[in-house]
Amino acid sequence: MPGTSLVVPVVLWGKHAPTHCISCIYLSKDQKTLATGCYDGQICLWQVDPDTLEIIPRCLLVGHSAPVLCISKASIIQDNNFIVSSSEAGEMCTWDLIDGKCRELVKLSQVHTNIQVYY
């Protein structure tokens, strides 16, 4: 069987999520999913209860090698469950909010500090 370069990060935490210094925040339109980017290059997805405002960690997304500078919805389409993030190293990732997978990673020579959905 030929070797593979596939790396699958697995992150486990107990009652409390890992601490990270938040650099940017995205709240979904339905206010049930919160994404926080941090200076370690990780993005944490949180489940939010809109009634009680209780925030529960759901998933830690690993893919950036530098601080995450901005996070935005990837499309204005209501049923679109993707966000896009940009890092200080010029990396842009498209993430699936349902399963936490990185769907696309692009390394750019420019650094994006703000992203807005355009229709």
Beta strands, then each sheet from edge to edge (+ up, - down):
strand 1: 22-27
strand 2: 33-38
strand 3: 42-48
strand 4: 55-62
strand 5: 68-73
strand 6: 82-87
strand 7: 91-96
strand 8: 102-107
sheet 1: 1+ 2- 3+ 4-
sheet 2: 5+ 6- 7+ 8-
end
